[in-house]
Amino acid sequence: MRLRNFLGVVGVKNRSARWALVAAVAYAIALVLVAFWPTPVDAEAGPWLFAFIEQLHRIGVPQWFGYGEIEFGANILYFMPLGLLASWWLRWPWLAVLCGLAVSGMIETGQLLLLPDRVPSARDLVANTLGTGLGALVFMLCRGWLRRRARQGAAR
């Protein structure tokens, strides 16, 4: 069965909804792979990452800025698509943020119970939820911009 036909069967009729569903599935697969990889996904990048941080310090970035801050920022960026896609589907951005909190909680719990080489943390939970919230904010800003643009076009 072709993807387009399958998406029609599951009730996804318009083109933007189809693209959103494909993006959501791809994102969900990536999220699960990264979250439940048996070892930290950045383990191989460790030496390169620490050399990069040293370079940042040499050019004036404060010494307190290190691996933890980069990881926190990466978690925020990694969860922004969840906030954007969940807001689009659920239509309520605050519900998308709760969804992000729940997903992050499940990931951290799964890492605690199933993956001895992974380190779950409340800090990750905060960063992931913050990322979901920022994604929801991007959705709200884009939705507002599109609505204003549509009203302006209708008024002409």
N, C-alpha and C positions, 0 to 999 in steps of 0.2 A: 504494500500500500504506500503510495506516495505521501510525503510529509504534508503537503497541502490538503490532500483528501483526509488524512488522519486528523489534522487540526480542525477541519470542518465537522468531522464526526464528533469531536469532543466539545463542539460548540463555539469554536473560535472562528468567527466569520470575517472580520475585517482585517486588512493587511497589517495595520499597526499592532493589533492584538496578537496576530500570528508572530510578528517579530519580537514582541515582548515575551511571548511564551517561549520561543526558541532561546532568547537571551536568558530568561529565568532558568530554564533547564540547564543550559551551559554553565551558568553561574553556580547553580546548586551543585552540579557535579564537581566543579573546581573547589567550591567551599568544603564539600565533604572530603575530597581528596586531601586538601591541605590540612583541614582540621583533624582528620583521623589517620594521617600518615604516621607510621609507627615511631619515627624519630622526628625531631624538629626539622622543618623543611629548610631552615636557613643554616643548618649545621655545616654544609659544604662551603657556604659563603663566609663563614666565620673569619678566616684570616684576611680575606679581601675587605670585609666589612670593618674590621678593627683598623686596618690600614687606612681606610676611607675616613673613619672617625678621627684618627690621628692627623690626617691632612686637614680636616675641618678645624681642629684645634689650632693647627699651625697658622691658619689664615684668620684666626680671631673668633671662631665659634667658642662660646664659654666651655670650660672644662666639665661642667656638670652635664653637658649634653653628651649622651653616649648611646650605647646599644639599647638601653631601656626606652629612651625617647624615640629612637628610630622604629623599634618594634611597636610602640604605642601608636605612632603615626601610621605605620603600615596597617595595623589592625583597623584603625579608623577608615583608611582608604579602602581596605578590603571589604568592609561592611556597608559602605555607602551605596553600592548597587542594590543591596537588599532593601535599604530604606526607600530608594527610588522605585524599584519594581513593586515592592509590597504596597507602597502608597498608591501606585497606579492601579493595582488590582483591588485593593481593599477600599479605596476612595477616602479613607480616613487616615491621615498621616500619623496621628497619635497611636492608632492601632498598629501601624507599621512599626513604630518604635517599640511597642510592647512585643510584637512579633520578633524583632531583633533581639530584645532582651531574652525572650524565651529560647530562641535558636542558640544564642551565645551561652545561656545557662546549660542547655543540653550538650553543647560541645564541650564546655569545661567539665561537666559531670562525666561525660563519656571518656574524656582524657584521664580524669582521676581514676575511674573504675576499670578502664580497659587498656590504657597505654602507659606502662611503667616508665618509659623514657620521655614522656611528655610532662610538662609542668603546668597544670591548670592554675589560673590565678584570678583573683577579683579584679586586678588591674586590666586583664584582658576583657573581662566582662564589661567593665566601664568603657574601655576603648571601643569595643564592638558595638555597644549600645549607642555610644556617641556617634560612631560612624553611621549607624542606621538612622539616627536622628538627623544628621547632616544630609543624608540621602533624601530623607523625607522633606527636609527644608528645600533642597534643590527642586524636588518635585513640586512643592507648593509655589515656589518662585516661578518656575516654568509654566505651571498651570495658570497662575495669575497673569503672566505676560501674554500667554496665548489667548486668554479670555479678553484682556484689554485690546489686543490686536484684532480679535474677531469683532468686538463691539465697534471699534474704530472703522473697520471695513464695512460693517453693516450700516453705519451712520453716513457713509459717503454716498 
